[in-house]
Amino acid sequence: MNLARFSVSSNGWYKTLCTFSAVTAALLATSALAQEPKVAIAIHGGAGTILKSSMTAEKEAAYKNVLSKAVKHGYSLLKEGEKGEVAVVETIKILETSPLFNAGIGAVYTFDGEHELDASIMHGGSKNAGAVAGVKTIRSPIEAALLVMNESPHVMLSGEGAEQYAKENGLEQVKNTVFDTEFRKQALDKVKARMEKASSGYGTQQGNERFGTVGAVVLDRGGNIVAGTSTGGMTAKRYGRIGDSPVIGAGTYADNESCAVSATGHGEFFIRYHVAADICARMKYQGLTLTEAAYTVVNDVLVRAGGDGGVIAIDSVGNIAMPFNSAGMYRASIDTEGKVSIAIYKD
């Protein structure tokens, strides 16, 4: 036997085997990556008369910084395998603690100079939902909504009853003044002065005085979609007014068979036209895509009705839509490929 030839031949086979093993390992790694469940998230910080001409560079940067922090935090939780409802709540809690947005700290004032907060959450797989309305002493309304969804036999709790339930279940209680901000106080004074001049006790709110909300929609690794919304409501609201944000089907809705939606806008219109559920129904029963359904409701149905605002929506494969019919909407998203988008104005 020619040992030299055998040695060379064996060496060739060894190199071939190593190459084959390396290629196989790469293919398996690529396959595993491709099979990894996709996640995605979209958030909003309210829609309204938001114009670049009236925004300083510093303030714009501040808004984008909080939006970026919130959306990236929520996305990281989803990538780690957290449930959608956890990602929604933890994301919204960041927005609730920022004085820039009308939710939690920074919430608008009622006519009587207090803050009445609303929030809701819905799980698209179980169709379970929870909401609180008109609460004054709960640090995080969206956390209270999750508590109602997970632990209560009910869907919506309001006022003192919701506060008592939250306290009994260990949620942080605060004085109502914790939510105070000078900017919102000035807005209240402006509205009340207009009301007095018009000899009207209610109903003369204009533009951004009528709405402001935060919300999040997600697709988690379990294939579930979840939506949540939190708000301080309408500036100078009276008589226990409640808008669309805590109303399941109006400001929040989720269904794994169609989409998850969080809305922001003039709440009375979103309630009358059950905006969030309508978008999902158009997908489920008319076969529209997420974009078609969301844009039809926001830019056709609502516009014809005279309703201002927008929505963020996500479907069961992670497609995202964020239409609005106002001048701007604070919004951000991270899609299934990890692409980050942060925007404020219509363009």
C-alpha positions, 0 to 999 in steps of 0.5 A, a space after each residue: 500500500 502507498 501510505 503517502 497516497 492514503 494519507 493524502 486521500 484521507 486528508 481530503 476526505 477529512 477536509 470534505 467532512 469538516 466542510 460538510 459539517 460546517 455547512 450543515 451547522 450553518 443551515 441548521 442555525 439559519 433554519 432555527 433562526 427562521 423558525 424563531 417566533 416573530 414579535 412586533 410592537 407599535 405605540 402611540 402617544 396621542 393624536 391631534 394638532 401637532 405641527 412641526 412649526 409649533 414644536 421646538 427642536 428640544 421638545 421634539 427630541 424629548 418626545 422622540 426620546 420617550 417614544 424610543 425608550 418605550 417601544 424598545 423596552 416593550 420589544 425587548 420584553 417580547 424578544 425575551 419571551 414575555 407575554 404580550 400583556 406584560 409587554 403592553 403594560 410595561 410599555 404604557 407605564 413608561 408613557 404614563 410616567 412622562 409629563 409629555 403625554 395625557 396619561 398618568 403624570 401629565 394627565 389633563 385636569 377635570 373642570 374641578 381641577 382633579 385628574 380622572 384616569 381611564 385605561 383598558 387592555 385586551 388579549 386577542 387569544 382569550 378575548 379576556 379584557 379589563 378596564 378602569 374608568 374615572 380613577 384618581 388614586 391609582 399610580 398606574 391605570 393600565 396596571 389596574 386594567 391588567 389586574 381587572 382582566 387577570 383577577 376579576 370576574 368583571 371587565 370594567 370597574 370605575 371610580 372608588 370601587 376600582 380604587 378599592 379593588 386596586 388597593 386590596 390587591 396591592 397596587 400603588 396608591 397615590 395622592 391625585 396631585 401626583 399627576 399635576 403639571 403646570 402645562 396642563 393647569 394652564 390648559 385648564 385655565 384657558 378652557 374655563 376662560 373660554 367657557 365663561 366668555 361663551 356663558 357655557 358650562 361645558 362643551 367648548 373644548 377645542 383641538 387637543 383639549 378634546 383628546 390625548 391618549 397613550 397605547 400599545 399593541 403587540 404580537 408576542 412569541 406565543 402568537 397572541 396579539 394584545 392591545 392596551 390604552 391609557 388616558 387622562 381624558 378631555 380637558 375640563 371634563 365634567 359630570 364623570 365623563 368617560 371617553 373611548 379609552 376604557 371602552 372595549 371595542 371603541 378605544 381598545 380591541 384585540 382578536 387573534 383572528 384579525 387584529 389588535 387596536 389602540 385608538 386615540 382621538 375625540 372619544 365620543 366619535 370612537 364610541 359611537 362608531 366602535 372604531 377599534 372593533 370595526 377595524 378588526 371586523 372588517 378584516 375578519 368578515 370582509 377579508 380586508 388587509 390590516 392597512 385597508 381596514 384601519 385606513 378605511 375606518 380612520 380616514 373614511 368613516 371617522 372623517 365623514 362623521 367629523 371625528 378626529 384621531 388615529 389608531 395603531 394596529 397589528 395583525 397576527 403575523 406582525 403587520 403594523 398600521 398607524 393611520 390618523 386623520 389629524 395633523 400629527 400622531 406621536 407614534 413608534 414601532 418595531 416590526 418583525 424584522 427589528 426595524 425601528 420607526 419613530 414619527 410625529 407629523 403626517 409626513 
